[in-house]
Amino acid sequence: MATPLTRFAYDERLRDYARGQLASFERIAQPLGDLKAAAVAVVLSSYDGLGSVLLTRRAKSLRAHSGQWALPGGRLDPGESAMDAALRELEEEVNLLLPANSILGVLDDYITRSGFRITPVVVWADRDTRGLKPNPSEVASIHSATFSDLAKDHVAKFHVNSDEGTEILSLQLTLDQIFAPTAAVLYQFREVVLMGRDTRVAHYDQPPFAWR
């Protein structure tokens, strides 16, 4: 059954509902240790007047993870918070400038195989984002994943990595099959905000192509 949020038009009711879901969620932070701190922006935007999440295709010219699906984001600058980094990366990658009060909440940290601690910051964009211009040195194209697509039954796919005994997570969206770490963040957003479930995703693995 569709949740109330998937039926909302992209308006203040949706924003307030999402903020409330995130406020009641007790996020889990991971120690940084020797990891590199990074943040991604889970941007709630409008697609044909309904809720969606902004996704990007990384530029093929990038040395790491070229051509892969991603959320806007990157490493924290010295002294920078994850929230500030997420907003900065949004402006740098897709030319979307948003104020600090657009932040709705934060999901669990996710540690990648390549040595990053990713902090997902959920952000409200008060506009339709389909006219955004990507920074071609970082982003090849900008896309949207609708809430109705994310909320579909059986959208999550789980594959056993028999070599290491771990479980790899992907999402089968209309856009494409998207793998962790991006899929892990999107799946937790789906579970916490769309479905009202405190689902954890830190234990889900990435396929080798996503981190080598």
C-alpha positions as CSV (number, residue, x, y, z in Angstrom):
1,M,0.0,0.0,0.0
2,A,1.3,3.5,-0.8
3,T,2.3,5.6,2.1
4,P,0.8,9.1,2.6
5,L,4.1,10.6,1.5
6,T,4.1,9.0,-2.0
7,R,0.7,10.5,-2.7
8,F,1.6,14.0,-1.6
9,A,2.1,16.7,-4.2
10,Y,5.5,18.4,-3.8
11,D,4.5,21.0,-1.3
12,E,4.9,22.0,2.4
13,R,3.0,18.9,3.6
14,L,5.6,16.7,2.0
15,R,8.5,18.7,3.4
16,D,7.1,18.7,6.9
17,Y,6.3,15.0,6.8
18,A,9.8,14.1,5.7
19,R,11.3,16.3,8.4
20,G,9.1,14.6,11.0
21,Q,10.1,11.2,9.9
22,L,13.8,12.1,10.1
23,A,13.4,13.9,13.5
24,S,12.1,10.6,15.0
25,F,14.9,8.5,13.5
26,E,17.9,7.8,15.8
27,R,20.7,7.9,13.3
28,I,23.9,5.9,13.9
29,A,27.2,7.7,13.4
30,Q,30.4,5.8,12.7
31,P,33.8,6.7,14.1
32,L,36.1,8.3,11.6
33,G,39.4,6.7,12.6
34,D,41.6,6.4,9.5
35,L,38.6,6.9,7.1
36,K,38.1,9.9,4.9
37,A,35.0,12.0,5.8
38,A,32.6,12.6,3.0
39,A,29.0,13.7,2.7
40,V,26.2,13.2,0.1
41,A,23.1,15.2,-0.5
42,V,19.8,13.3,-0.7
43,V,17.8,16.1,-2.5
44,L,14.1,16.0,-2.3
45,S,12.8,17.8,-5.5
46,S,9.8,18.0,-7.8
47,Y,9.2,15.8,-10.8
48,D,6.0,16.6,-12.6
49,G,4.7,18.1,-9.3
50,L,5.5,15.0,-7.2
51,G,8.3,14.0,-4.9
52,S,11.6,12.7,-6.2
53,V,15.3,12.3,-5.3
54,L,18.1,13.8,-7.4
55,L,20.6,11.5,-8.9
56,T,23.7,12.0,-11.1
57,R,25.8,10.1,-13.5
58,R,29.5,10.7,-12.7
59,A,31.6,12.1,-15.5
60,K,33.5,9.5,-17.5
61,S,36.6,11.6,-17.2
62,L,36.9,11.1,-13.4
63,R,39.6,8.8,-12.2
64,A,37.4,7.1,-9.6
65,H,34.0,5.6,-10.1
66,S,33.6,7.2,-13.5
67,G,30.2,6.7,-15.1
68,Q,28.5,5.4,-12.0
69,W,25.3,6.5,-10.5
70,A,25.8,8.8,-7.5
71,L,24.3,11.3,-5.2
72,P,25.9,14.8,-5.2
73,G,28.7,14.8,-2.7
74,G,32.3,14.6,-1.9
75,R,35.0,14.9,0.8
76,L,34.7,17.3,3.6
77,D,37.1,20.3,3.6
78,P,39.2,20.8,6.8
79,G,36.9,22.1,9.6
80,E,33.8,21.6,7.5
81,S,30.6,19.8,8.7
82,A,28.9,17.1,6.7
83,M,25.9,19.4,6.3
84,D,28.0,22.3,5.0
85,A,29.9,19.9,2.7
86,A,26.6,18.5,1.2
87,L,25.3,21.9,0.4
88,R,28.7,23.0,-1.1
89,E,28.9,19.9,-3.3
90,L,25.4,20.5,-4.5
91,E,26.4,23.9,-5.8
92,E,29.7,22.7,-7.2
93,E,28.3,19.6,-9.0
94,V,24.8,20.6,-10.2
95,N,24.7,24.4,-9.6
96,L,22.0,24.1,-7.0
97,L,22.4,26.7,-4.3
98,L,20.3,26.0,-1.1
99,P,20.3,27.6,2.3
100,A,21.2,25.8,5.5
101,N,17.5,25.7,6.6
102,S,16.8,23.5,3.6
103,I,18.3,20.5,5.5
104,L,15.7,18.2,6.9
105,G,17.8,15.6,8.7
106,V,20.7,13.1,8.5
107,L,20.7,9.4,7.9
108,D,23.2,6.7,9.1
109,D,26.8,6.9,8.1
110,Y,27.9,4.4,5.6
111,I,31.5,3.2,5.3
112,T,32.7,2.3,1.8
113,R,35.2,-0.2,0.7
114,S,37.4,2.6,-0.7
115,G,37.9,4.1,2.8
116,F,35.2,6.8,3.1
117,R,32.7,7.5,5.8
118,I,29.7,8.9,4.0
119,T,27.2,11.0,5.9
120,P,23.9,11.3,4.0
121,V,22.2,14.7,4.4
122,V,18.6,15.0,3.4
123,V,17.8,18.3,1.8
124,W,14.7,20.0,0.5
125,A,14.9,21.8,-2.8
126,D,12.0,24.3,-3.1
127,R,11.9,24.0,-6.9
128,D,11.7,21.7,-9.9
129,T,15.3,20.6,-10.5
130,R,15.1,19.4,-14.1
131,G,16.6,22.6,-15.5
132,L,19.8,22.2,-13.5
133,K,23.2,22.4,-15.3
134,P,25.8,19.8,-14.3
135,N,29.4,20.7,-13.8
136,P,30.9,18.7,-16.8
137,S,34.2,18.0,-15.0
138,E,32.3,16.0,-12.3
139,V,28.8,15.2,-13.6
140,A,27.7,13.8,-16.9
141,S,24.0,14.1,-16.4
142,I,21.3,14.8,-13.8
143,H,18.2,12.5,-13.2
144,S,15.3,11.9,-10.8
145,A,14.1,8.8,-9.0
146,T,10.5,9.3,-8.0
147,F,9.1,8.4,-4.6
148,S,6.6,6.1,-6.2
149,D,9.5,4.2,-7.9
150,L,11.5,4.0,-4.7
151,A,8.4,2.8,-2.8
152,K,7.7,-0.1,-5.1
153,D,7.5,-3.6,-3.7
154,H,10.7,-5.7,-4.3
155,V,12.7,-2.6,-5.5
156,A,15.6,-3.8,-3.3
157,K,17.7,-6.7,-4.6
158,F,20.1,-8.7,-2.4
159,H,23.0,-10.7,-3.9
160,V,25.3,-12.9,-1.9
161,N,29.0,-12.2,-2.3
162,S,30.1,-15.9,-1.9
163,D,33.8,-15.0,-1.8
164,E,33.4,-12.9,1.4
165,G,30.0,-14.0,2.8
166,T,28.5,-10.6,2.6
167,E,25.2,-9.3,1.1
168,I,25.3,-6.8,-1.8
169,L,22.4,-4.4,-2.1
170,S,21.0,-2.9,-5.3
171,L,17.8,-1.1,-6.2
172,Q,16.0,-1.9,-9.5
173,L,14.7,1.5,-10.4
174,T,13.2,2.7,-13.7
175,L,16.4,4.5,-14.4
176,D,18.7,1.5,-14.0
177,Q,19.9,-1.0,-11.4
178,I,21.8,1.1,-8.8
179,F,24.2,-0.5,-6.4
180,A,25.6,0.4,-2.9
181,P,26.8,2.8,-1.7
182,T,24.3,5.0,-3.5
183,A,21.7,2.2,-3.3
184,A,22.3,1.8,0.5
185,V,21.6,5.5,1.1
186,L,18.5,5.5,-1.1
187,Y,17.2,2.4,0.5
188,Q,17.5,3.8,4.0
189,F,15.8,7.0,2.8
190,R,13.0,4.8,1.4
191,E,12.6,2.9,4.6
192,V,12.9,5.7,7.1
193,V,11.0,8.5,5.2
194,L,8.7,6.7,2.8
195,M,7.9,3.6,4.8
196,G,8.4,4.7,8.4
197,R,10.8,1.9,9.3
198,D,14.1,2.2,11.2
199,T,16.0,0.0,8.7
200,R,19.8,-0.1,8.9
201,V,22.0,-0.5,5.9
202,A,25.6,-0.2,7.1
203,H,26.1,-4.0,6.8
204,Y,25.2,-4.2,3.1
205,D,28.2,-4.6,0.8
206,Q,29.2,-3.0,-2.5
207,P,29.9,-4.9,-5.8
208,P,33.6,-4.9,-6.7
209,F,33.1,-2.5,-9.6
210,A,31.8,0.1,-7.2
211,W,35.0,0.4,-5.2
212,R,37.9,-1.0,-7.1
